Amino acid sequence: MLKDPLTGTTVAGYVIEQRVGEGGTATVYKASHPQHGTVALKVLRDKLRQDRTAVTRFVREASFGTRVQHPNVVRTIEIGQSPDGLHYLAIEWATGELLEGYAKRSAPLPYDEASTIVVQIADAVHAAHANEIVHRDLKPENLMYDPVARNVKLLDFGIATATDVNPEDRLTRAGFFVGTLMYVAPEALSGEVVTPAADQYSLGCIAYLLLTGTLPYAAKSPREMFSQLLTQPPIALNKARQGLVFNASVEAVVMRGLAKDPKDRYLSVVEFAKALAAALSTGHAPPADNPGMLSRMKGLFKGKS
């Protein structure tokens, strides 16, 4: 395996220790700085340096991170460009692991743990909504989770959008959607401007995953998934996994969060999370067979990180 060319180098005072992740537009490193300490350093891919839209998205991510100040959102430290032209974004280093990996190993989770995670995600996303920002790519890959402290951090505003932006300033063309297909709200598939209700749908998918170890649709390909999102209801919570039984109130809350029509969902992500927490407080999750459905589906619907 070839060594990453930036590992061991210094970018704008940040000593890059190791590569920890890679998305469609940027590579993420663990780095150290004399004043900021340990940080996560996102570096825009070389091939995108001259792509005005990619650079604009990168800068916008930093501006959104600065606007959204919340304990469950990673803190944005600095954005800049190194003397040799590297665009970088330094953010708080969050302890734990990606919720995606934890859910693969551990879901279905106990009710109290699932509730704690969903409530924290909702609080983080609500802070974005209060600042006129819709996340648009809420998924376990964009959430860091510390299972010991049961603490969640929202990591990425890479394709978030401001609800008060002028139409001519939008970076996504009408008729195109952004996000990750397994978690994207049906109304987003048209490429129209989405509302905070779209993030609630994505959170509903995450809640469904944490409670069952699988997702609300069982498509075998991206095309089939696209079709199901537009034409079929999600699989009822009590039909998600053999051996898992939920009381009616838990199922009702999750399925309302996954309603196809945004108007049929809760008024906010916080209301959804509170309703789910109240419903889950009545009992404990029953045992289930070893999970694995998410791992089998993962390769089919790989989206932007």
ABEGO torsion letter per residue (X at the ends): XBBBAABGBBBGGBBBABBABBBAABBBBBBBBAAAEBBBBBBBBAAAAABAAAAAAAAAAAAAAAABBBAABBBBABBBBBAAGBBBBBBBBBBEBBAAAAAAAAOBBBAAAAAAAAAAAAAAAAAAAAAGBBAGABBAAABBBBAAAGBBBBABAAABBBAABBAAABABBBGBBBEBAAABBAAAAAGBBBBAAAAAAAAAAAAAAAAAGBBABABABAAAAAAAAAABBBBBAAAABBGBBBBAAAAAAAAAAABABAAABBABAAAAAAAAAAAAAABBBBBBBBBGAAAAAAAAABBBX
